[in-house]
Each structure stands twice: as C-alpha cells, then as structure tokens.
C-alpha cells in the first residue's frame, strides 16, 4: 500500500467515515494547483467544494431550525453565517488535521497553502460534498454535526 493510501486510510479513521468510492476522497483533497503542476491528470476539488457548501448550509440550517425553536429567522441567519464562514471552517478542520492530507502544487505548498484558511476551508467543503455523493445526505449531515457544528 502506498504512503498516500495509508494516509487516506488514516483520515477516514479520523473522520469516522469510510468511502465506498475513495476517488471522491482523493478529489476532495486535491487542490487545483496540484492538477496544474504535478498531477496533471488528476481531478481537483472545486466542483466538490461547490456541492459541499450547499450540503453544509442545509445541514447547519436544519440543525439551527430544529435545535432552536425559539430563534427567529434573523438570528438563525446570523448564527449560520458565523458557523459556515471561512475562518470557522478552517478552525473546524484543525482537529482532524485536514491540511496535512491536502495535495497541493509545489508553489502553493511552499507559499504556506496548508495554513491558508481559504485553502483548508475549501477542502473541508469539498470533503462534505464527497461524503454526500458517496454516502448520501444522512452521512454528510452526521459528518457536519460531528466535525463542524460540534467543533464550533
């Protein structure tokens, strides 16, 4: 087994979810700079990020709606915005060490890409999108509850 495969196995243990389609996890962890550089044939995570953002918003909105029946729309909107912003997602990615698993191009890696909130939070959204495609909404919702909402 390669070091990359071992690494993916470790991440899956850390997040409590095992992919049926591991290529989705690989794509979620692949930054566009990697595709433009070293891994020219690999897919990158931007499309999964788009999908994951929608799943994240839905999951957090549902959690706020069901968990806070006395909260009005404005309060829920403000709280959701605080929970799903770049900095909050960057912080939520820290306990699982998501940045260490990212595939970045040499330039992005040398310029500190693993410590950039935009890069790491985008990868977290892509991971949510990958879990959604692989296991469905319930699995993605459970991941968001365990690793995003509970961390914040």
N, C-alpha and C positions, 0 to 999 in steps of 0.2 A: 504494500500500500504506500502511496506517495505521501510526502510531508503535507501537501495540500489536502489530500483526502483525510489524513489523520486530523488535520486542523478543522475540517468541516465536521467530522465526527464529534470533535470536542465542542464545537459551537452548538451543534444540535443537542448534545447533553446539557449544555449550559442553559439553553433556552427552553428545554423540555418539549421539544418538538422534533420528530424525525421525518424528513422529507421522503415521500414516495418518488418524487421526481427531483433528485438532487441537482439537476441542471438549473432548476429555478433558484436554488440557494446560491449556486455559483454566479448566476447572472445578477442576483441581488447584491452580491459582494464585489461586483466588477464595476469600477468607475470608468467613465468614458475615456479618461486619459490612458488607461491600460490598453484599451482597444486601439487607440490611435498610435500607441507605441508598441509595446512588446507583444501583446496578444491580438494581433490584427484580425484574427478570425473569430474572436470571442464576442458575444453579445454584452452590452453594458446595461446598467440598472435604471436608466432614466424612465423607461416605459413602466417598469415595475414601481418606481417611485410615484409616478402619477396615480396608478391604481391604489397603491398603499396609502397615499394621502387621503383618498376618498374613503377607504375602509377605516382608517384611523379616525377621521372626522365622524363617520357614522357610529363607530363603536363608542367614542367618547361622548357624543351627543346622547346616545341611548343610555349610557351609564349615568349621565347627569340627569336626564329626564326621569328615569326610573328611581334613581337613588336620592333625588332631592325634589319630592313632590310639591314643596312649598316655594321653590325657587322660580322666579319669573323668567320670561324669555331673555330679557336683557342681561340678567345675572348669569344665566346659563351660557349665553353667547360670550360674555367677558371671560368666564372661567374656562370655557372651551378654548378660547384664543390663547390663554395663558398656558394651557396644557399641551397644545399642539404646535406651539411656535418652535422655531429652530433651536433656540437655546435650551428649552425644556426637553426637546427630543435628544439633543446632544447629551444632556445630563442623564436621561433615561438609558442611553446606550452605554454609559460607563460601567455599570455593574456586570454586564455580560462581556465587556471588553471588545465590543464590536469593531472598533478601529483597528485592532490588531489583525483581524481577518480580511480586511479590505485588500483587493487587488488594485493597485494604483500604478500609473505610469511612473517612470523614474523621476521625471521632473516634478510631478505632483507629490511624490513621496519625499523627495529632497527638500521641497518647499514647505514641508510640515503638513501635508494633506490629512494625515491621521489625527491631527489635533485641530483641524478646522471644523467648527460647528456645522457649516453648510454641507461639507462632505459626509460627515458622520450621520447627521440627522437625515440627509437624503438616503443614505444606505439603510437606516432604520425603517424609513417609509417603504423602501424597496423590499426589505425583508418582510414587512407586513403584507405587502402585495403578493410576494412569493408564497407566503403561508396561506393566504386567501385562495390563490389559484391551486395550490397543492391539496389543501385540506378543507377548504370551504370557510364560510363566514364564522361558524362556531369556533373553529380553531384559531382564526385570526383574532376574533373577539377575546378569546381566552389569553392569547399572547399579549394583546394590548392591555387587558386588565392586569395581568401578572407583571409585565415588564415595562409598561409605560405609565398607566394610571397609578399603580401602587408605588412606583418609584418616585412619583411627583407628589 
